[in-house]
Amino acid sequence: MDSYTAKQCHEQMIKFITSQGNEKALAIRKQAEEDFQKEKAQFIDQEKKRIEAEFKTRLAQDEIKLKI
C-alpha cells in the first residue's frame, strides 16, 4: 500500500469514527432531553397534587371557622 492509499484509508476511518461518535452523541442528547422532560412532568404533577391538597385542607379549615 502506497502512502496515498494509506492516507485515504486513514481519512475514511477518521470520517467514519467521527460520524459514528456524532450520531451516538446526538442519540444520547435526545434520550437525556426525553428523560428530563419526563422527570420534569412528574415533578410538576406531584407539586400540583401537593398544592391542591394543601388548599383543600385550608378550605376545609376555613369552612369550619366560618361555621363556628
C-alpha positions as CSV (number, residue, x, y, z in Angstrom):
1,M,0.0,0.0,0.0
2,D,1.5,3.3,-1.0
3,S,1.3,6.4,1.2
4,Y,-1.5,8.0,-0.8
5,T,-3.8,4.9,-0.4
6,A,-2.8,4.7,3.3
7,K,-3.7,8.3,3.8
8,Q,-7.1,7.9,2.0
9,C,-7.8,4.8,4.1
10,H,-6.8,6.7,7.3
11,E,-9.1,9.7,6.4
12,Q,-12.0,7.4,5.7
13,M,-11.6,5.7,9.1
14,I,-11.4,9.1,10.8
15,K,-14.6,10.3,9.0
16,F,-16.4,7.1,9.9
17,I,-15.4,7.2,13.6
18,T,-16.3,10.9,13.8
19,S,-19.7,10.4,12.2
20,Q,-20.4,7.4,14.5
21,G,-19.4,9.5,17.5
22,N,-21.6,12.4,16.4
23,E,-24.6,10.1,15.9
24,K,-24.2,8.5,19.3
25,A,-23.8,11.8,21.0
26,L,-27.0,13.1,19.3
27,A,-28.8,9.9,20.4
28,I,-27.6,10.4,24.0
29,R,-28.7,14.1,23.9
30,K,-32.1,13.2,22.7
31,Q,-32.5,10.5,25.3
32,A,-31.4,12.9,28.0
33,E,-33.8,15.5,26.9
34,E,-36.7,13.0,26.9
35,D,-35.7,11.8,30.4
36,F,-35.5,15.4,31.6
37,Q,-39.0,16.2,30.2
38,K,-40.5,13.1,31.8
39,E,-38.9,13.8,35.2
40,K,-40.0,17.5,34.9
41,A,-43.6,16.5,34.2
42,Q,-43.6,14.1,37.1
43,F,-42.3,16.7,39.4
44,I,-44.8,19.3,38.3
45,D,-47.7,16.8,38.7
46,Q,-46.5,15.9,42.2
47,E,-46.3,19.6,43.2
48,K,-49.7,20.3,41.7
49,K,-51.2,17.5,43.8
50,R,-49.4,18.7,46.9
51,I,-50.6,22.3,46.5
52,E,-54.1,21.1,45.7
53,A,-54.2,19.0,48.8
54,E,-52.9,21.9,50.9
55,F,-55.6,24.3,49.5
56,K,-58.3,21.7,50.2
57,T,-57.1,21.4,53.8
58,R,-57.1,25.2,54.2
59,L,-60.5,25.5,52.6
60,A,-61.9,22.8,55.0
61,Q,-60.4,24.6,58.0
62,D,-61.8,28.0,56.8
63,E,-65.3,26.5,56.3
64,I,-65.1,25.1,59.9
65,K,-64.1,28.5,61.2
66,L,-66.9,30.2,59.4
67,K,-69.5,27.7,60.8
68,I,-68.2,28.5,64.3
